[in-house]
Amino acid sequence: MDRFRHHESLEEKKVKMSVRFRLSLMMFLEYAIWGSWYSVLSAYLQNTLHFSGTQVGFIYSLLPIATIIAPLVGGQLADRYFPTQKVIAVMQLAGGVILLFGAAVTGYSAMVWIMLVYCILYAPTLALTNSIAFINLENSEKEFGRIRVWGTIGWIVAGWTLAGWRLAAKSLPGLFVQGDMLFLAGIFSLLMGVFSFALPHTPPRREAAKPWAFLEAFKMLKDKHFLIFTVIAFVVATELYFYYILTAPFLTSPKIGVSNTWISLVMTIAQFAEILVMALLLPAILPKYGIKKTMTLGVLAWPLRYIIFVIGTPAWLVIASLSLHGFCYVFFFTAAFIYVDAVAPPDIRASAQAFISFVILGIGNFVGSNFAGWVQKIFTAAEQTNWRNVFLVPTVLTLICAVAFAALFREKGTASRAAANP
């Protein structure tokens, strides 16, 4: 009997390892798709297709717009009608086909429609991959960071793959593909679509009493502390685009002096820091100190980074401060997704993930991208930007968020979830 129980325990361990492996590969592919095109598409649109800056900005706003609209639909499908893994699979397969066609598109109007349809298909999967991970992990507070870190690795690998492809194409012109970043993203998307059928089976919660899951997710705002959390998460999300949009031109300005040749390599400091924080620090700190303290540390890292940008010297310190992105993003946003999973009713977890994606990746990113551009325009004259004044804005706003979060937010639900999953 003891040997039987031991054998059963080994089988259980194998099952758990299989689940963690599949969820890790899911995250790797999900973010390899995004990383293939997001950081380099703008250069292709401007330099090769000769789109204007306004046109490029509008195309980049399509993903936040899609994130506002589509995740509610994706969460509804997964919570009520279809297994989550099949919803992800169908969306990724369709998105992959669209990206392969989009790589050959050269006209502005056609590109807008291609990217709009693609983004509507891709955006729901950002929330659904989080949801399927949370549902199938025994202890999300301890395990999710180690799973999600493979998304960051996927983003980095996609960038290196694209660079290697382009380098090889110089020697072998037959390898050249127009719109190679979209083509590579399409390949990753098709791989993700096929692989998603092998993800852990995650059926819809058919026993739920309410037919419209995303409306139930909105009702979570009735809780005062969840409302405070949501408002602060939104404001912090708007400040994220000061980093995503303006850091590269800031670093390549005469004040800092990073060359255009090395800027993409320098920017990966943030991704490597994100890997370290997500894989090692988050699993250790979150269970020990809880959601509030972890997220407070995260939101404090934001004004610290922007203060260094405001000072702007020495250059090595500014570059080194990119590593704070790991704390900014992981301790705040990744922890935010874990918090939502902990407090959401079991039958609407997918829609709760869709809701927080709606707030952060949708409205927050859309407002933030336009707000960052507007602030830069205000402090730019004769093609010279006053970077000190630009970064004072997110410094002040994120500092206010840190104080407000520490003073007003109280966590509920996460302690009981952690106790239930030692």
C-alpha positions in Angstrom: 0.0 0.0 0.0 2.9 2.4 0.9 4.5 1.7 -2.4 1.2 2.3 -4.2 0.8 5.7 -2.5 4.5 6.5 -3.3 3.8 5.6 -7.0 0.7 7.7 -6.9 2.6 10.6 -5.5 5.2 10.4 -8.3 2.4 10.4 -10.8 0.9 13.5 -9.3 4.3 15.2 -9.4 4.6 14.3 -13.1 1.2 15.7 -13.8 2.1 19.0 -12.0 5.4 19.3 -13.8 3.6 18.7 -17.1 1.1 21.4 -16.3 3.8 23.9 -15.3 5.8 23.1 -18.5 2.8 23.6 -20.7 1.9 26.9 -19.0 5.5 28.1 -19.3 5.6 27.3 -23.0 2.2 29.0 -23.4 3.6 32.2 -21.9 6.8 32.0 -24.0 4.8 31.8 -27.3 2.2 34.4 -26.2 4.9 37.1 -25.6 7.2 35.9 -28.4 4.3 36.9 -30.8 4.0 40.4 -29.3 7.8 40.8 -29.0 8.3 40.0 -32.7 6.6 43.1 -33.9 5.9 45.6 -31.2 9.3 47.3 -30.8 10.3 47.3 -34.5 7.1 47.7 -36.5 7.2 51.5 -36.2 10.6 51.8 -37.9 9.3 49.5 -40.7 6.2 51.6 -41.2 8.1 54.9 -41.3 11.3 54.0 -43.1 10.1 51.4 -45.5 6.4 52.1 -46.1 6.8 55.9 -45.5 3.8 56.2 -43.2 3.6 59.5 -41.3 4.1 59.7 -37.5 0.4 60.3 -37.0 -0.4 57.2 -39.1 2.1 55.1 -37.1 0.7 56.4 -33.8 -2.8 55.4 -34.9 -1.7 51.9 -35.8 -0.1 51.5 -32.5 -3.2 52.6 -30.7 -5.2 49.7 -32.2 -3.9 47.2 -29.6 -5.0 49.3 -26.7 -8.4 49.9 -28.4 -8.7 46.2 -29.0 -7.8 45.5 -25.4 -10.6 47.8 -24.3 -13.2 46.0 -26.5 -12.2 42.4 -27.1 -11.1 40.9 -23.7 -14.6 41.3 -22.4 -15.8 39.0 -25.3 -12.9 36.6 -24.7 -13.6 36.3 -21.0 -17.3 35.9 -21.7 -16.6 33.0 -24.1 -14.2 31.3 -21.7 -16.4 31.8 -18.6 -19.6 30.7 -20.1 -19.5 28.8 -23.4 -16.1 27.2 -24.4 -13.0 25.7 -22.8 -10.4 28.5 -22.4 -7.7 26.6 -24.2 -9.9 26.2 -27.3 -10.8 29.9 -27.3 -7.1 30.8 -27.2 -6.3 28.2 -30.0 -8.9 29.5 -32.4 -7.9 33.2 -31.8 -4.2 32.5 -32.3 -4.7 30.4 -35.4 -6.8 33.0 -37.0 -4.5 35.8 -35.9 -1.5 33.9 -37.3 -3.0 33.7 -40.8 -3.9 37.4 -40.7 -0.3 38.3 -39.8 1.2 36.3 -42.6 -1.0 38.2 -45.1 -0.3 41.5 -43.3 3.4 41.1 -43.9 2.9 41.7 -47.6 0.6 44.7 -47.1 2.0 48.1 -48.0 -1.0 50.5 -48.1 -2.0 52.5 -45.0 -5.7 51.7 -45.1 -5.1 48.0 -45.6 -2.6 47.9 -42.8 -5.0 49.6 -40.4 -7.7 47.0 -41.1 -5.2 44.1 -40.9 -3.8 45.3 -37.6 -7.3 46.1 -36.2 -8.7 42.6 -36.9 -5.5 41.0 -35.6 -5.4 43.0 -32.4 -9.1 42.2 -31.7 -8.1 38.5 -32.0 -4.8 38.8 -30.0 -5.9 41.1 -27.2 -8.3 38.6 -25.4 -5.5 36.0 -25.2 -3.5 38.3 -22.9 -6.1 37.9 -20.2 -7.0 34.3 -21.0 -3.4 33.1 -20.7 -3.3 34.6 -17.2 -6.7 33.1 -16.4 -5.8 29.6 -17.5 -2.5 29.7 -15.5 -4.2 30.9 -12.4 -6.9 28.2 -12.6 -4.4 25.4 -13.2 -1.8 26.4 -10.6 -2.2 25.1 -7.1 -0.6 28.2 -5.5 -0.6 31.2 -7.9 1.1 33.5 -5.5 4.2 31.3 -5.4 4.1 29.8 -8.9 2.7 32.4 -11.3 5.9 34.5 -11.4 8.0 31.5 -12.4 5.5 30.7 -15.2 5.0 34.3 -16.4 8.8 34.9 -16.6 8.8 32.7 -19.7 6.8 35.4 -21.5 9.6 37.9 -21.0 12.1 35.3 -22.2 9.9 34.7 -25.3 9.9 38.5 -26.0 13.7 38.6 -25.8 14.1 35.4 -27.9 11.8 36.9 -30.6 13.9 40.0 -30.9 17.1 38.0 -31.2 15.5 35.7 -33.7 14.4 38.6 -35.9 17.9 40.1 -35.7 19.5 36.8 -36.6 17.0 36.4 -39.5 17.9 39.8 -40.9 21.6 39.2 -40.5 21.3 35.9 -42.4 19.2 37.6 -45.1 22.2 39.8 -45.9 24.2 36.8 -46.9 21.3 34.8 -48.3 18.8 37.2 -50.0 16.3 34.4 -50.5 15.6 34.6 -46.8 14.4 38.2 -47.1 10.7 38.6 -46.3 8.9 42.0 -46.5 7.3 42.8 -43.2 9.5 40.2 -41.6 8.5 41.2 -38.0 4.8 40.5 -38.9 5.7 37.3 -40.7 7.7 36.0 -37.6 4.8 37.0 -35.3 2.5 35.0 -37.6 4.7 31.9 -37.4 4.7 32.2 -33.6 1.0 32.7 -33.5 0.3 29.6 -35.6 2.6 27.6 -33.3 0.7 29.0 -30.3 -2.6 28.1 -31.9 -1.7 24.5 -32.5 0.0 24.1 -29.1 -3.0 25.6 -27.2 -5.1 22.5 -27.9 -2.6 20.7 -25.6 -3.0 23.2 -22.7 -4.8 21.9 -19.5 -8.5 21.4 -20.1 -10.2 24.4 -18.6 -14.0 24.2 -19.1 -16.4 27.1 -18.7 -18.2 27.5 -15.4 -21.6 26.4 -16.6 -23.1 26.4 -13.1 -22.8 30.1 -12.7 -26.1 31.8 -12.1 -25.4 35.0 -14.0 -25.3 34.9 -17.9 -23.0 38.0 -18.4 -19.8 37.3 -16.6 -18.0 40.6 -17.5 -20.9 42.5 -15.9 -20.3 40.6 -12.7 -16.6 41.5 -13.0 -17.5 45.2 -13.1 -19.6 44.8 -10.0 -16.4 44.0 -8.1 -15.9 47.8 -8.1 -18.5 48.0 -5.4 -15.8 47.0 -3.0 -14.1 50.2 -1.9 -10.6 48.8 -1.8 -10.9 47.1 -5.1 -12.1 50.4 -6.5 -9.0 52.2 -5.0 -6.8 49.4 -6.4 -8.4 49.8 -9.9 -8.1 53.6 -10.0 -4.4 53.6 -9.0 -3.6 50.8 -11.4 -5.1 52.9 -14.2 -3.1 56.0 -13.3 0.1 54.0 -13.0 -0.6 52.3 -16.4 -0.9 55.7 -18.1 2.7 56.5 -16.9 4.0 53.3 -18.3 4.1 54.8 -21.8 6.5 57.5 -20.7 8.9 54.6 -20.5 7.8 52.6 -23.6 7.6 55.6 -26.0 10.0 58.2 -24.6 12.9 56.3 -23.1 14.6 55.4 -26.4 14.6 59.0 -27.7 15.7 60.2 -24.3 18.7 57.8 -24.2 19.7 58.6 -27.7 19.6 62.4 -27.1 22.9 64.3 -26.7 22.2 64.5 -22.9 22.7 60.7 -22.5 24.4 59.8 -25.7 23.5 56.2 -26.4 24.0 55.5 -30.1 21.1 54.3 -32.3 23.2 51.2 -33.1 23.1 50.0 -29.4 19.8 51.4 -28.2 17.9 48.1 -28.7 20.6 46.2 -26.8 20.6 48.7 -23.9 16.8 48.6 -23.6 17.0 44.8 -22.9 18.4 45.6 -19.5 14.8 46.1 -18.5 13.7 42.7 -19.7 16.6 40.9 -18.0 15.7 42.7 -14.8 12.1 41.7 -15.3 13.2 38.0 -15.6 15.2 38.2 -12.3 12.4 39.9 -10.3 9.7 37.7 -11.7 11.5 34.3 -11.3 13.3 34.9 -8.0 12.0 37.9 -6.0 8.3 37.8 -6.6 7.8 34.2 -5.5 9.8 34.9 -2.3 8.4 38.3 -1.4 4.7 38.1 -2.3 3.8 35.1 0.0 5.9 36.5 2.9 4.8 40.2 2.8 1.4 40.0 0.9 -0.1 42.0 -1.9 -0.2 45.4 -0.4 3.5 45.6 0.7 4.6 44.0 -2.6 2.6 46.4 -4.8 3.7 49.4 -2.6 7.3 48.5 -3.3 6.5 48.2 -7.0 4.7 51.6 -7.2 7.6 53.3 -5.3 10.0 52.1 -7.9 8.2 54.2 -10.6 9.0 57.7 -9.2 12.5 56.5 -8.3 13.2 55.6 -11.9 11.7 58.8 -13.2 13.6 61.0 -10.7 16.8 59.5 -12.0 15.6 60.4 -15.6 14.9 63.9 -14.3 18.4 64.3 -12.9 19.8 62.8 -16.1 23.3 62.4 -14.9 25.6 60.5 -14.7 24.7 58.7 -17.9 25.7 55.3 -16.5 23.2 55.7 -13.6 20.4 56.6 -16.1 21.1 53.4 -18.0 21.4 51.3 -14.9 18.0 52.7 -13.7 16.4 50.7 -16.6 16.8 47.7 -14.3 14.1 49.3 -12.1 11.6 48.3 -14.8 11.7 44.8 -13.3 10.4 46.1 -10.0 8.0 48.6 -11.6 6.3 46.1 -13.8 6.5 42.8 -11.8 5.9 44.1 -8.3 2.9 46.2 -9.4 1.3 44.8 -12.6 2.1 41.1 -12.3 1.1 41.3 -8.6 -2.1 43.1 -9.6 -3.2 40.2 -11.8 -2.5 37.8 -8.9 -4.6 40.0 -6.6 -7.5 40.1 -9.0 -7.4 36.3 -9.2 -7.4 36.0 -5.4 -10.5 38.3 -4.8 -12.6 37.4 -7.9 -15.5 34.9 -7.4 -14.5 31.5 -8.9 -17.1 31.6 -11.7 -15.9 34.9 -13.2 -12.1 34.7 -12.9 -11.5 34.8 -16.6 -13.7 37.9 -16.9 -12.0 39.4 -13.9 -8.7 39.0 -15.7 -10.3 40.5 -18.7 -11.5 43.5 -16.6 -8.0 44.3 -15.2 -6.5 43.9 -18.7 -9.3 46.3 -19.9 -8.2 48.8 -17.3 -4.4 48.5 -17.6 -3.6 47.3 -21.1 -6.7 48.9 -22.7 -7.8 52.3 -21.3 -4.5 52.9 -19.4 -2.3 52.2 -22.4 -4.5 54.1 -24.8 -4.6 57.2 -22.6 -1.0 56.8 -21.6 0.3 56.7 -25.2 -1.5 59.8 -26.1 -0.7 61.6 -22.8 3.1 60.9 -23.1 3.1 62.2 -26.7 1.2 65.3 -25.6 3.5 66.0 -22.7 6.6 65.7 -24.9 5.0 68.1 -27.5 4.4 70.7 -24.8 8.1 70.6 -23.7 9.6 70.5 -27.1 10.7 73.6 -29.0 12.9 73.9 -32.1 13.1 70.1 -32.2 14.7 70.1 -28.7 12.9 68.4 -25.9 13.3 69.5 -22.3 13.5 66.0 -20.8 13.7 67.2 -17.2 10.3 68.7 -17.5 8.9 65.8 -19.4 9.8 63.2 -16.8 8.8 65.4 -13.9 5.2 64.7 -14.9 5.3 60.9 -14.4 7.5 61.4 -11.3 4.9 63.5 -9.5 1.9 61.3 -10.6 3.5 58.0 -9.6 4.6 59.5 -6.3 1.0 60.5 -5.6 -0.1 57.0 -6.5 2.4 55.4 -4.2 1.3 57.5 -1.2 -2.4 57.0 -2.0 -1.9 53.2 -2.4 0.0 52.9 0.9 -2.5 55.0 2.8 -5.9 53.9 1.3 -5.6 50.3 0.0 -6.4 47.3 2.2 -6.1 43.8 0.8 -8.7 41.1 1.3 -8.8 37.5 0.1 -5.1 36.9 -0.7 -4.2 35.7 2.8 -6.9 33.0 2.8 -6.0 31.9 -0.7 -2.4 31.5 0.3 -3.3 29.6 3.4 -5.5 27.2 1.4 -2.5 26.6 -0.9 0.6 26.2 1.3 
